[in-house]
Amino acid sequence: MFSLNEKRMKRNSCINEYIAIAKIFCALLISIILISYFFIDRLSIFNSIWMIISLYIFILILMLSLWNYFQKNITGCSFVPKILDVFILLIFFFSITFIIYFTGAHESNYKNLYFLLTIIYTLRFGLNFGIAVSMLSSAGIVFNDIVLQPALEYNIYLESDLITIAILFLTSWLLGNFIKTEEKRLQQLEKIANVDGLTGLYNHRFFQEKLDWEIKKCERNKKSLALMMIDIDFFKLYNDSYGHLKGDILLKEFSQIILSNIRKCDTAARYGGDEFTVIFPDLDGKQARSIGERLQKTIKEKFNKDFNFTNNTMSVSIGIALYPEHADNKKDLIKKADEAMYKAKYVNNKIQLYYSVLDDLKSTMNNSEIELLNSIKTLISIINAKDRYTFGHSERVVCYTRVIAEALGLKGKDLKTLIYGAYLHDIGKIEIDREILNKQGALTEDEWEIIKKHPNWGADIIKPISSLVDSLPVILYHHEKMDGTGYPFGLKGREIPLSARILAVADSFDAMTSDRPYKKAMSLKEAIKELERDCNTHFDSKIVRAFVQVIDKYKNVDEILDDLSIKDF
């Protein structure tokens, strides 16, 4: 299952294999003694009957031992004996006791056969079971020494047999404690290898291996799982402000809150830094979201009293992805949970179940178009790496666009076309250098001309996908203005498609209310005034009025985004 655990299982598999072979050897040894005693030395009818019984016992032991050797469960690392193990033990015990009885009872030379039982079962099941086998073997020796000895006869073998019994117990005690010590050592090594030293949660390496194992289990059992990624908002700022010691205390407390809000079968891990993951076997998105909401509530109640965070509020961003609904392998599942977490952070939803407007398109595409779509998703990932603002910006613009579209009564295909275009409207920025995208000062004239080309580049990228052809006007014309001063074609008024006019308002509103390297974000009221001032010059007044009517009831942009999320259509 996991690297150290796999080594332990291989070790146990080898030990169990040796033990199974020892059982077969023991069965052969018993059979040789029985055949030698009843068949070769004493050819009477009575002894022939016992010989046949002995032969049946031997065959039974041999078959059970062989089956035990080849069964799949032999690789298990459980120290709990099964009914079959106890049954084979009893057959061995009675066979050995039977041999000792017929070969002289207290005078028999075969009492040492009990050592085989003690060694085999102590190695297999540990100290306690080994002691129990020693007690059983001792009972067999005492039975032959005292119960079966002739009346009034002095048993000269009793003293040596008591020593044999003592050595039996010593053997099981030594072997049992050796195995116990080794098991503790393995557990300590596993803890060092698998557990994060600071938080006490599992570490990144263990998480990767555990997720692999859980996905394989889901494949076998046709089950699902949810993966949650959690990021503490503004933790770096807190760490820098109050010191790493205070930050470590926060991480420890936070880890305990996670553990107290999940099930025993769930696996929580520290993914790295201030990011955490939880694997939820057999859980759907709604149930995982409910746990996330409970986690957020607990965090607010616990931390805002003891920790001074930005705006006196500690919060976490949570992303959730589902297997196999959202991804069919570990790598994609982690990636999509991570994307959902960043959506939650940048769109201010705080809890985000993975959703991609592009995934919705796959059912309407042929194989070649799906390949192109996958390439586009790769391009979007590259843009995200170049400029994280673009990632958050696109998600927020989709939210605002949907609000406007619904206020104007757009439905069905028109709404989908607009949403797809809104999500992809900045894809042409893949052609723009990182230095220009993240420049803190004013752009030069040449740099501005490069920026103005991104709608054309975006349209060229999308054009080969027939399922997205209807979204091309949204991408191509979203920077056009009502007075004709926009780009790239200088369209004006009704020449600009409705979908592009809607996106222009949503795009500009997000630009106004977002911090950028070169400007500070406007407040909600300031942004509304800016939109209203530019009606009929930059924006369609009907669209602005519809948008303002929806957002004017909120106190700030965060409240708007908290109330909105990307949805399936």
Buried (B, 14 or more C-beta within 10 A) or exposed (E): BBEBBEEBBEEBBEBBEEBBEBBBEBBBBBBEBBBEBBBEEEEEEEBEEBBEEBBEBBEBBBEBBBEBBEEEEBEBBEBEBEEEBEEBBEBBBEBBBBBBBBBEBBBBEBBEBBBBBBBBBBBBBBBEBBBBBBEBBBEBBBBBBEEEBEEEEEBEBBEEBBEBBEBBBEBBBEBBBEBBEEBEEBEEEBEEBBBBEEBBBBBEBBBBBBBBBBBEBBEEEEBBBBBBBBBBBBBEEBBEEBEEEBBEBBBEBBBEBBBEBBEEEBBBBBBEEBBBBBBBBBBBBEEBBEBBEEBBEBBBEBBBEEBEBEEEBBBBBBBBBBBBBBBEEBEEBBBBBBBBBBBBBBBBBBBBBBBBBBBBBEEEBEEEBBEBBEEBEEBBEEBBEBBBBBBBBBBBBBBBBBBBBEBBEBEEEBBBBBBBBBBBBBBBBBBBEEEBBBBEEEEEEEBEEBBEBBBBBBBBBBEEBEBBEBBBBBBBBBBBBBEBEBBBBEBBEEEBBBBBBBBBBBBBBBBBBBEEEEEEBBEBEEBBBBBEEBBEEBBBBEBBEBBBEBBEEBEEBEBBBBBBBBEEB
